[in-house]
Amino acid sequence: MSDTALDLLRRIFGHHEFRGDQARIVEQIASGGDALVLMPTGGGKSLCYQLPALLRDGCGIVVSPLIALMQDQVEALRQLGVQAAYLNSSLDATEAGSVERQLLAGELDLLYVAPERLLTPRFLSLLDRARIALFAIDEAHCVSQWGHDFRKEYRELTILHERWPDVPRIALTATADEPTRHEIAERLSLEDAERFVSSFDRPNIRYRVVQKDNAVRQLRDFLLAHRDQSGIVYAFSRKRVDSIAEQLRELGFNALPYHAGMDAASRAANQRRFLQEDGVVMVATIAFGMGIDKPDVRFVAHVDLPKSVEGYYQETGRAGRDGEPAEAWLCYGLGDTINLRQLIQQSDAGEERKRLELRKLDALLGYCESTACRRQSLLGWFGEAHPGACGNCDNCLEPPQSWDGTIAARKALSCVYRSGQRFGAAHVIDVLRGVASERVQQLRHDGLSTWAIGNDLDERQWRSVFRQLVANGLLEADAHGALHLTDAAGPVLRGERSLHFRVEQPKQPRRKRDRAASGTDQEFDLAPEALIRFNALRTWRATTAREQNVPAYVIFHDSTLRAIATNAPEDMDELARIPGIGASKLDRYGEDVLQQLFDAA
């Protein structure tokens, strides 16, 4: 890597060295080559095209799918002294015209644009008259029809290579299994591009899966350990999002809803509050979060099962982008599994697509029910080997026990069959346990041969059995929620196959020391004097951010504030050596930061 690139890294971005493959990627693009980059969230993908755009003549054109992502990136770059802008529907005609004139005048280093706008004849003509340094295609997995964020416009981005064959291109994503990587390369004509695949591991994230009992109560207990921290709670439907957000507010949490059913102004206002304020809990459908650059999200919680491993990985990856400890918490139950299977089977998608979606759901269920290291299971889906024993997931910290569930499984399967394969788990469990409910008596199911043969297990244990039978593909639900035996149930019923199930962990109250043990509280690694300085700096940063109407992390990341608080620099030269403080930020904020340190002494 040339000294020029390293000098820019230090002078503009305030970093003293590259991470991982960053140096090789920057060199590849800066020298005119193409690249396909797979790097986890928080791994420094943006720098891989931002720096080459500054090294090359012209303006770097960044294709980005979301307005929020563009705005965050541009605000952060402007803080660094980089001439950056975006073109999207949030600008009026006068503002858009100004940006276009800046592009043609060579006054921009980077321009962010949505794929829909880029593909218009007018914008393509504009690019013909501009000097282009590179094309960066962010969130490149959107090109895959088999992916979870497919956008048809991405398929047409091959025009970039056809129309400007000498302009280097870089496609980037944090979420792509091997088939998706192949499709990205094929659809974007990047078969000959240099590939850079970083580890998908996010060692700072703690993964935890719990069985659903009372989701809101369980969520409340989880959030109590993250009081006053920013986080995202994902729920399955718009109605559920609204309900959970309201219940959390009643419990004293600063919770906001976000989903496509809200009006655009309310969504934008809630998103802005999440980005700019500390301690906001955003309750959302998966419509929220893609492209969010907020680095200090300390947790991502799922109160319902996601649709796939890729979706789960990307959603949990929004936690801990700053590299600090974070937590991914998933609460799921039998109902989630049945609901998702029904949605897939009832969709208008073709049979091939349905089979793929069901395989992805099965893979996620396997992850949830696994007794192995979560990180090993998760990374395995992306073709990355991991030795296990990560020490930062529930299965490693509290190794689960298993039990021989063969007899219980045969009882459950037999009862489903004897009752006509027309009922959901709740009714079948009543029959197994000998609960003479009104419906059981009305249907005379208390006369079945399977009546009361399962009274050795309680309701919670039977729910676990049925959940794991569905997860293992021995039972499936129809459109009405009725359970049916699959072909895989035959060997179990005939005694040709044994089964082992996870032992359900008893409900335990979360102790106060759990928060410290989880490493999610930023205060635990600071000495008392440093903590005083850190809090003073955060207060100053919040005020400064409000004055500029930008998210606080655009001014400085928490990690930079902690480094300042720990090292307590006494002059501008010492402050300049803190990671994350480039020349522009030193000029803008240096004196104020030193004053805060002096006042806190």
N, C-alpha and C positions, 0 to 999 in steps of 0.2 A: 504494500500500500504506500502510495506517495506521501511525502511529508505534507503536501498541500491538503490532502484529505484529513490527515490527522490534525493538522493545524486548524482546519475549519471545525472539526469535531470539538476541539478544546475551546476555540475562541467563540463560536456561536452557540453550541449546545452545552458547553460546560462540562463535557465528559473527557476524562484523561486517557481512556483507552476503549477500543472496540470490544464488543461481547460476541462470543461464539463465531458464527460465520459472517458477521456484519462486514468486516474488512474485505473479505473475498467477494461478497455480493456487490459492495460499493465499487470495487475495482472492476468487476465484470460489466456493470452498467456504465460506469464512467468512461470505460474504454470502448463503448459502443456495442457490447454484446447483450443478448437477451438472457432472462433468468426466470425460473419458476421457483418461488420461495415458499416453503412450508415452515412456519415458525409459530410457536404457541403465543396466545395473547399475553402481552406484557414482555415479549421477547425482544422488542425493538424493531418491528417490521418497518414502521414508518421511516425510520432513519435510513433504511436501505434504498429508498428512492428520493428522500428529501436531500440527502447529501450529494448524490450524483447530479441532481438537478442544479445544485449550486456550483458544482465543478464544471458542468458542461455549458456551452453557449445556449441561450434561449430559455424558454419557460418549460418546466415540467408539467405535463397535463395528467392529472390524477383522476381516474374514473372511480367514483365513490357512490354507493347506492343510497345513502341516507343523508338528509339535510343536516341532522344533528352532528353526524360525524364530520362533515365538511366544516361546519361552523366551529366546532371544538378544535380541529386541527389548525384552521386558519388563525383563530385567536391565539393559540399557543405559539405558532410560528411568528406572528407579529410581535409577541412579547420578546422573542429572540432577535428581533431586528430583521427578519426575513420578509421580503416583499411577496406576500401571499394573498390570494383572493379566492372567492368561489362564485359560481354562477348557478343559481337555482331559483325555484319559484318564490322564495322569501324576498327576493329583490324586485323592486318596481322597475319600470322601463328605463328611467333615468339612471338608477344605480347600476343596472346591467350594462347600459351603454357605456358608462364610465369604466367598468371593468374591461369591457371589450377594447376600448381605446388604450387602456394600459397595456393589454396584451400585445396589440399591434405596435405600440411604441417601444416594446422591449423593456417595460418597467416592472414586469412580474417575474419572480423566480419560480413560483408554483401557482397553478390554477386548478381548483377542484371543480368537477362537473359531474352531473348525473349521466348515466348511459343514455337515457332518453333524449336529453338535450344534445349530447355529443353527436348522436346519430342523425340529427336534423341537417338537411342540406345547407341551411344558413350557417350553422356552426362549423360544419366541415369546410365550407368556403372560407370562413374566418381563419381556420387553422392553416389553410393553404397560403394565407398572407402573413402568417406569423412564423417566428423562429422557434422551433420545438426542440427542447433538449431531450425529452424522453416521454414515454407513455407508461404510467403506472396503473395497473388494473387491480384495485383493492377488492377484498372479499371475493376472490376469483372462483370460489366454490359455487357462486351463484350461477355459473354457466352450466352446471350439471343438472340434468333433468331428474336424476336420481337423488339429488341432494335435498336438504331441508330448507333451502332458501333460494330455490330456482327463480331466476328472472330471465325471461325470454330475450330481453335486449342484450344481455351479455353474449348471446350466440352470434350477434351481428358485429361484435368487436373485431372480428378478423379483418374488417375494413382498414383498421389501423396499419396492419402489416402490408395490405395490398396497396394502400394509397401512399404510405410513407415507409417504404421498405428499409430505408437507411436509418430510421429513428429507433433506438433501442427500446425494448419493452420489458417490463417486469410485472409478473402476475404474482399476487401474494394472497395467502389464506392461512388461517389457523386451524381449519377443520377440513380434513380430506383424507378418506381412506384410500387404498391403492386404486380401486376402480375410478374414484372421483379424480384422483391425480391424473390418471390416464386420459380421462375425458377433458379435463382442463387443458392439457397439452394439445389434444387433438382439436378441440373446438376453437382454441385461440391461435392455432398454427404455431405452437411453441414446442413442437417435437424435438427440434434441434437446440432448444434453449438449455443452458446450464441449470441443473437442478440442485437446490440447496434444501435439504431436509433436516431440520433441527429436531431434537428430542421433543416429544409432545408432553413430557412430564412437567407438572407444575408442583414442585416439591413443597411450596409454601402453603398449598391448599390441603386442608384436612377433609377427607371424605367420610361421610357418615350416612347410613341408611337405617331408617326405623320403620317398623310396621305400624300402619295407621290404626289408631284406636279412637282418638278424638283429635282430629287434625288441628283445630284452632287452639285447643288446650295445649297440645304438644308444641305447636308453633310458639305460643306464648312463653312456654318454659324455655324454649330455645332462644327466643329474643331477649329474655331477661339476662342472659349471659352476654348479650351484645348491646346492652342499653347505651343509647347515645352514639351508636355507630351507624354508618351508612350501609344499607344492604338492599337486596332485591328479593322479593317473594314471588315466585311464579305459581299461578293457578291455572286450571284447565279452561275455564270459560269466563266470559265477561261478567255474568251474573255472580259467579263465585268470587271474582276479583273485587267487585263492589261490596259484597257481603263481608269478606275477610278484612278489607281496608276499614270498613265501618266498625267491625268488632275490635280491631286493633286500636283504633282511635279511642273507643270506649275504655280500653284497657290502659290508656295513657301513652300509647306510642304515636310518634309523628308519622302516620301512615297516609300515603296518597295512592289513588287508583290510576291505572293506565291501561287502556284497551281501545280497540278500533271503533267501538260503539260510542265513545265520547266525542264531543265536538272538537275540532282541531285546536281551537284556542285553549280549551281546558287541558287537553293532552300536552300542548306545548308549555303551558304554564307549570304543570306538575313536573314535567321533565326538567324545566329550568330550575325549579326549586330543588329537585334532587341533585342537580349538578352543582348548584351554588351554595346550598346549605349543608351543614353537618348534621348527622343523626337522622336523616330522612329514610324511611322504609318505603320503597316503591313496590306496591302490590300490582302485578301485571300479568297479562298473557304474554306469550312469546313474541308478540308484536313489539315489545319493548326491549331495548338493550343492545341490539346489533349496532356496532359502531360506536357505542358509548365509550368515551375515553377516560371516564372518571377513575383515577388510579386507586382511590382509597375505599373501594367497596369491600367491606370486611366480611361479608357473608352473602351467599346465594342460597335461598331455601326453596325447595319444591314441595308444595303441599299436595300435589297430584303428580302422577307419573308422567315424565316426558314421553315423546314419541319414539325416540331413537337414541342410540349411544352418541351419535354425532351431535344431536340437538342438546343432549345432556352435557356433553363436554364443552360445547360452545357457550351454553348458558352459565355453567359453573365457572367457566374461564373468565367471566366478567368480574369475578372476585379476585382481589389481591394482585391487580396489575402492577402495583408498585413493588412487588416482591416481598412485601411484608406478610406475616401470617394471616390466613383467611380460612373460612370454613364453608364447605358445601354440604348442605343437609337435605336429605330426601326422605319424604314420608309417603309411603304408598301402601295400598291394600288390594284386596281381591277385586273390589269394585272398579278400581282404576284399570286393571288388566282387562276386565270384561268390557268396560266402556270403550277403550281404545281398539280392541279387537272388533267390536261392533262397528265403530266408525270406519275402520279400514274395509271391512267386508261390505258395508252399505254404500261406500263411496262410488262415484261414477268412473273411477280409474279402471284401466284395463286389468286383466287377470295377472299379467306379468308384474305390473306395478304393485298390485295388492300382495302378491307373493313376496315381493321385495320388502314391502312395509311390514308384513308379518314377521319376516326373518329378522328385521331390525328390532322389532318389538321383542321378539324372543331373546335376542342378544342382550337387550337391556334388562329383561327379566332375569336372565342368567347372571348378569352383573349384580343385580339386587339380592338374589338368593345365594350367591356364592359365599363360601366360607373362606375363600382365599383372600390374599391381599387385594384391596380394591384397586390400588394403583396398577398392580400387575394385570388385573382383568381389564381395566380401562385402556391401558396402553396397548394391550394385546389386540384389541379391536383395530387399532391403527397400524398393526404389523410391527410394533416395537416391543422388543423383549425387555423384561424387567425381572430382576431376581426375586422380587417379593420382599416381605418383611420390611416394608417402607417405614414403619414406626409412626406413620401419620395418617392412619385410617382406623375406623372402628374395629375392623377384623384383626388388625395387627395390635392395637392397643388393648382390646378386650376380645381375645380369640373366642369365636362362637363354638358351642358344642353342637353335636348332631346326635340324632337318635334313629333307631331302626323303625321307620314308619311304614313298613310293608303291610302289616296287619291293618293298621289304621287306613292306609290307602285302599286296601281291598274292601274294607267296610264302607268307605265313602263311595267308591266306584259302584259297589253293589247297590247301595241305597239310591244313587242317582238312577241306576238302571231299573230297579224295582218300582220306583215311583213314577216311571214313565218318561224320564228325561224331558220333563216339562216344567221344571221348577228351578229357582235360583238356590244359591248356597244356604240362605237363611232358613228356608223351609226344610231342606234336606237335613240340616243340622238339628232342627227341632225333632225330626223323625229319629235320627241317630241317638239323640240324647233322651228320647222318651218324653219330650215336652208336649203335653196334650193341648196344644193351641186350638182355637176355634176352627182354623182352617184344616189342621191335621185331622180333627175329629169329623169335620164336614166331608173330607175326602176319604175318610176311613183308612188313613195311612197308619193309624195306630194298630192296624191288623196286619201290616206288612211284616215279612220275615226279618227285615232289618230294623224293626221298631226297637229302640232302646239298646241296640247292641253296642252303642258308642258312649254310654254314660260314664266311662272311665276317663273321658277327656271333657274339659269344660268348653264353653262356647268360644272363648278366645283361642284355645288350642285347635279346635276344629276349623276355625276361620283360617288359621295358619296352614293347616293341612290342605284345605281347598285352594288357598292361594298358591301353594307350592305345586299342587297337582296341575293347576292351570299353567303355571310358569314352566312346568316340565312337559307340557303338551299332552297330558293324559286326559284333560277335560277342556272343552271349549264352550263358549256361550253363543246362542243364536241371537237374532235381532231383538228378541224379547227378554234376553237375560237368562233364559233357561239353559242349564248345563247339559252337555251331551258328551258321551264317551267318544274318544278318538280311537283309531286303530292301535295306538301305542298303549291303550289301557289293557288290551287282551293279554299280553304276557304277564302283567302284574296280577290280573284276576286268576290266571291259570297257574300262578305260583312259579313262573319261569323267570321273574325279574324281581329283585329286591330294591327298596328305596330307602334313602336316608334323608331326613329333614333337619333343618336348622331348629335348634331349641329356642323358643321364644324367650327373650330376656324379660324378666319381671320389670314392671315400671318402677323407676327409682327417681326420687327428687334430685334435681341438679344442685350440687353443693356449690357454695360461693367460690371455693378454690378452683372449680372447673374452669372459670374464666381465665384465671392465671395460667392454669395448666395447658389450656388450649393455645396460649400464646397470641390471642387475638387482641389483647389490650395493649395499645401502643405505649402506655406509661410504664410498663414493667421493666423495660430495658434502659430506663433513664434514671440517673442519680437525682436526688432531690433538687440540687441546684440547677441541673440541666433541665429538669421538668419545669421549673419556674420560668426559665428562658424559653422553653418550647411553647408553653401556654401563652406567654407574652407575644411570641412571634406569630402564633396562630390567630390571636386576637387582631394583631396588626394586619395580617394577611386577609382576614375576613373583611375588615373595613376597607382595605385597598381594593379588594375584588368587587365589593358592592359599589364603590365609587366608579369603577370601570365597567360594571355590569358584565363581568366575566366570572366563570367558576374559579374558586379559590386555588385549585390545583394548577391553573394556568399561570398564576403568579409564581408559586413554588410548590413542589410536591412535599408531602409530609416527610419523606425520607431526607430531602434537602434541609428542611427545618430542623429535623433531629440532628443531622450532622452539624449544623450551625450551633445548635444548643449544646451539643456535646463538646465541640472543639472551642467554642467561645472565641472566635477570632477577634483580634483587637484593632486591626486596621484593614484597609481595602486589599492590600496584598495578600494577607492571610485569608480574607473572605474569598478572594478569587480562586483559592486552591480547593474550595469546597465543591465536590461534584454537583453538577446541576446549575452552576452559576457561570453563565457565559458573559461575554463582554457587554452585551446590551442590557442584561438584567443587572449586572454590576453597576453600570452607569445609572440605571433607572431607580434601583432600590438599595444600592449599597449603603448610602448614608443613613437611610431609614432603618435598615437592619442593624447597623452598628449602634444606632441610637436606642433601639429596643433592648439590645444587650446591655447597654450602659444603664438604662433605667431599671432593668431587672436585677442588676448586680446588688 
